[in-house]
Amino acid sequence: MGSARRVQIGRALRRDTAMSGIPQVAPAARRAALGLIAAAQIGAMSTWFSAAAVATSLARDWQCPR
């Protein structure tokens, strides 16, 4: 990206921020953030699901009281 284009984006961001008080984020950055959040959720939920799926059989095999 050229230097002039970066300056234009910076000016537009400052103008949008001054008007609303909230910086505007490019659609590509929003999609990237959404993808990262989705991947983190899938990773966290798969760990929980795996543990929940085997909890009963582990408790039975290890003879854990309920």
Helices and strands as residue ranges (DSSP letters): H 3-20, H 27-61
